[in-house]
Amino acid sequence: MDFTLPAQVEDYRRAVRDFVAEHILPLEADRANYDAHENIAAGPLQAVQAKVKAAGLWAPQMPRERGGLGFDQVGMAAAYEEMNRSIFGPVCFNCAAPDDGNMFVLNRVATREQKDRWLQPIIDGTVRSSFVMTEPHPGSGSDPSMMQTKAEPLGNSRWRITGHKWFITGAETARHFILMARTSDDPRRGLTAFMFHRDQPGWEIVRRIEIMGPEEHGGHCELRFDGLEIDDADRIMEVGDGLKLTQIRLGTARLTHCMRWLGLSKRCMEIAQEYVERRRGFGVTLADRESVQQMLGGVAADIEMGRLITMRAAWKLAAGDFARKEVSMAKNHVADTLHRAVDTALQLNGARGYSKDTPLEWIYRYARQARLVDGASEVHKMVLARFYRTEGNDFWAWGMA
């Protein structure tokens, strides 16, 4: 077992850490840098992204021939954690959801022509994208087999889409969309993936759904499809391969959430530690109180355990494994850790933590979604229980080289 990072990854991680400290963290202090939905505004974002590109730090998860750095999931884990030391960080490097997951899956499964048309503009940062899957009841949520949206062949190498989707992240600003729709009643091969452009007729954004926030760029939207026509050339993979595509996308996408949440968790610890070292009461600093030490020590251990679980899952994904068990473990543990980290930091900062003088209240509201997005915690625990029921004591097998 070797827990050291390749030299290229370590050099990049350090460069990202320094860049975030110098160019991104200072933006958080000025409310003029926020948009109406409490994320980084378009102007400051474009300026920072230009600096990221000039520094050679852009899109590390994409191939070099398409403008990235060619990192696998192990490199991504180390880098994304550093990026999300800032609440604004990941999008500045083109490593934020949902673009990150969409780029990953298109790079894996799309044809060269599809990559040139649909993927490259996302990599370049000239368009945003969205993944259109979740539906209102009785449609699909965590169970894709319940999908109601239909893609019906028209007989002229085109498909007609009808259906209803909601909580589609980034839809308001996206130009390129990956759409999941039903093409048959087969329980395993009934779904197919398609690409469509914002300007195509036959669909609409019904509303941007208001949430606790803060929000990703483009929010979370409700969409309705009433005759959207898609060329068969814009179908991704084969007819019936939609479920396979979601498995390819969501494994890494779920884990990148964990990578970023670990960065936020560490930021919470930074804010807490800085405050308790200087805040005095009853003759001592808070940092000298055993109760405070227990709180911070417990969170620090949880973060490190989350990093190890996440890196193991990243290693397995990079080796070609779906790593479903490891990703589910990471998703559960890191989601809980983020909430504990920000709750602890907020408590130790008192009224200051509850105010907008620090980003803790921003992170606190953001953290609550962690146990919901990309599969609720209960669903991932169900997945783990199924693995244990099948594997027994081999659930904890080390594996061999």
N, C-alpha and C positions, 0 to 999 in steps of 0.2 A: 504494500500500500504506500503510495507516494502522494503526499498532499501539497507538494510544491507546484507552483505554476510555471509553465513554459516562459522563457525569458521574454518573448514577444508580448505575451499576455501581461506579465508583470510590468513591463515598461509602459504598456498602454494604460493599465490600471492606475499607475502613478501619474501619468499625464492627465488622465481624466480627473483624478482627485485634485490635482493642482488647478486644472481649468475650471472646475466647479467652484473652487474656493475663490478664484480670482475674478471670474466673469459672471457666474450665475447666482451664487449666494447673495451678493450685494443687491440684486434686483428684487429680492423678496421684501426688502425693507421699505420700498416705495410703492404705495398703492396705485400710482399712475402706471405701473408695469403690469397690473392685473386687468383682465377683461371682465365683462359683466357676470361671468360665471366662475370667477375666482381662480382662473388659471392665467398663465402668462399671456399677455396681449400680443396681437399679431406683429406690431412694429418691433417691440423688443425681441420677440422670438426670431424674426427674420434676421435681425442684427446679430444675435448670438449664433444662429445657425451658420451664418457666413463666416464667423470666427472659427466655429468648429471645423468647417470644411477647410479653411485656410491652415488650421493646425494639423490636418490629416487625421482627424478623430471621427469622421462621419461614417455612419452605418457599418459598425464593425462586424455585424452578423451576416452581411451580404458578400458575395464573391468579389474578388479583386477585379475581375474583368467587367463587373458592372458597377464599380465605384466604391466597393466596400473594402473590408480588411480580411475577410475569409475566416473569421473566428467560428469555432463550433460552440456547443452549449456550455462547455467548461469555461471557455474564454468569455462568453456572454455573462455567465454567473458572476465572475470576478468584476467585470466592467460595469454591469447594470447596478450592482450594489453601490458602487462609487457614484454613478450618475444620480441616483435617487437620494443622495445626501441632501440634495435640494428638492423641494416640492416641484420645481420647474424643470428638473434635470433631464429626464429621459427624452422628452420631445425635442430638446435642443440637439440631441445626437441622432435623431430619427430612430429611436429605440422605444417608443411609447406604443401602448395598445390604442386602437386595434391594428394600426399599420404594421407593427412588428410581426404579429402573427400572420397577417395577410402576406407580407413579403416572404416570410419563411415558407409558407405552404406553396405559394406560386413558384418560388425558386426551386422547390422540390419536385413539383408535379406538372407544371405548365409546359406547353410546347415552346420552342424558341420564338415562334411568331407571337404567341400569347405573352411571353415574357417581354418582348420588345414593346408590345402595345399596352399591356396592363401593369406589368411589374416595374419596368424601368422608370416611369414617371414617379412612382411612389418612392423608389430608392433615391431618385434625384431630389425629392422633396418638393416637386412642382404640383403634386396633387396629394390629397388625403384619401383614405379608403375606409371601407366598412364591411363587416361580416354580417350577413342578414340571415339569421337562423331562428331566433326565439319567437314564439307565438303566444297570444293570449289563449286562455282555456277555451275550448278543449284541445288546443294545439300543443306543439312540442315545447318543452322547457328542458329539463334535465334528461328527458326521455325522447330522443329524436324520432322514435318509431311512431309518435303521436302526431307527426307533422301533417298539417292540413293544406298548406300552400301547394298548388299543383302546377306542373309544367306539362302541357299537352302538345304533342307534335301536330304541326299544321300541314305536313306533307310537302313542304317546299323548303326543306332544310332549315325550318324555323320552329321555335317553340313559343307557345302562348302561356303567360304566367298569370294566375289569379290566386289571391290569398291575402292574408293579413299577418303582419309581423309587428312586434313591439320590443321596447328596450334595446334598440339597435344602436350600439355605441358609435358615435362619430358621424351619424348619418347626415346631420345638418350641414356639415362642411365637406363631406366626401364627394369625390367625383367618380371614383371607381368602386364598384360593389361586387362582392362575392355573395351569390344568392344560393341558398339551399331550398330545393323544392322536390315534391313527390312526383315520380314518373311511373311508379307501379305500386302494387300492394304487397310486394315481396318484403318480408320483415327485415331482411339483411341487405337486399339490393334494391330497395324501393326509392332511394334518394339519389339525386344528381345535383352537381354543382355547376353554376353558370356565372359568367361575368356580364355586367351591364354598366352603362355609363349614365351619369346623372341626367344628361340631356335627352335620353330616350323617352318617348311618350308611353303612357299606359300605366303609370304609377304615381303616387304622391306621398309626401310627408304629411300625415294627418296632424301631428303636433310634436313639439319637443316636450317630453315628459319632465316636469319639474321634480327634482330629487333633493335630498338633504344637501348634496354638494359637498365639496367642490366638484366640478365636472371636467371630464376630458373635453378637448376641443370637438365641437359638433354634438355634444350632449348625448342623450338617450332618447330615441325617437320612435314614434308609432308610424308604420308605413302600410299603405294599402295598394295592392296590385290588381288592376282591372283591365287586363289585355296587353300587358307589356310583352312585346315580341323580341325574342333573342335569337340571333343566328346560331346554328349548330356549331359554327367555328368558334363560338365563344363559350361552348361547353367545356368544362375542365374535367380531365380524365374521361373514363368511359361512362356510358349510361349505367346507373346503378352503383357507381363508385362513390357516391356522396358521403356515406357513412365512413368509408375508408379515409376520405379526405379530411373529415372532421377529426378523426383519430390522429392523423398526421399533424394537423394544425394544433389541436387543443393540448396535446401532450406538452409540447414546447411552450405554447402560449401560456398555459397554466403555470408552468415553472418560471417563466419570465416575470410573472406577477410576484412570485416568491422572491426572486432576485431583487426586484425593485423594493418590495416591502421590507426586506432586510436592511436596505439602505435607509429607509425612513425610520425603522426601529432604532438604528444606531444614531441617527440624528436626534431622536427623542432623548436618548441617553446622554448625548453631548449637552443638550440644553439643560437637562436635569443636573448633571454633574457640575456644570459651570455655576449653576445657581446655588446648589447646596454647599459648595466650597466657600462661597462668600457671604451667604445669608447666616446671620448670627441670631440666636435667641437664648435667653437664660444662661448667658455666659459661654456658650460653645457654638461652633458652626453646626449646621444641619448635617454636614458630611461626617462629623464625629459621633453622631448618634447611632447606636446599634440598630435601631429600628429602620433608619434610612439606609444603612449599609445592607441590611437584609433585603430591602426592596430592590435596590440597584443591583446587588449581587445576583439575585434570582433572575432578573431580566437579562443581565449580561450572559448568564448561562443559557437561558432560553434562546437568545439570539445566536450564540455559538452552535447550539444543537441544530437550530434551523439552517445555519450555513452548511453544516456537515450533511444534513439530509438533502438539502437542495443540491449541493455539489455531487453527491452520489447519484441523484436522479439525472443531473446534467451529464455526468460521465456515462451513464447507461444509454441515455438518448444519443449522445455523440457516437456511441459504439453501434447504433442501429437498433437498439431495443426500444419498444414502446414505453417501458418503465412505468406502467400504469400504477403499480403498487407504490413505487417510490414517489411518483408525482402526487398521488393522493395523500401520502403521508406528509410530504412537504407542504402541500396546499393547506391541510388542516393545521399543522403545527405553526407554520409561519403566519397564517391569518390570525390565530390566537395570540401569537407573540407580538405582532404589531399592535393589537388592541391593548395588550398588557403593558407594552413599552410606553405607548402614548398616555395611557391612563395613569401609570406610575409617574411619568414626567409631569403631567398636568397637576396631579395631586401634590407633588413636592414643590411645584412652583406656585401653588395656591391661586389667589386671584389673578396673579400675573399670567399663569398658564391658561386660565379661562378667558382671558382677554385676547385681543388681536396684537398684543405687543410681541408675541412669539408666534411661530407657525403651528404651535401645538393644537390649538382649537381646529385649525384647518385639517391637520393630520387626523385628529380625533374623529371628525365627521367622515373623512375619507376612509378611515380604517374600518368603519362598520360595514362597508360593502364587501370587505375582504372575505367574509364568511358566506357570501352569496354568489359573487361573480364566478363564472366558469365552473359552476357546480357547487351547490350548497354543501356546507361541511357534513351534513347528515348523509348526503349522497356519497361523498368520498369515504365516509366511515363504513357505509354499506358495501362499497367496493372492497375495502380492506377486509371486512368480515367474510366476504365471499372467497377472497384469496386464502384467508386463514382456514376456512372450512374445507377448501380443496387441498391445501398444502400441509396443514397440521404444523408440526415442528419445523418443517422445511420452510415455513414462512420467514424464518430468521436465518436462512442459509447464507454463508459468506460468499459463495461463488468461487470459481477457480479461474486462474489466468488461462 
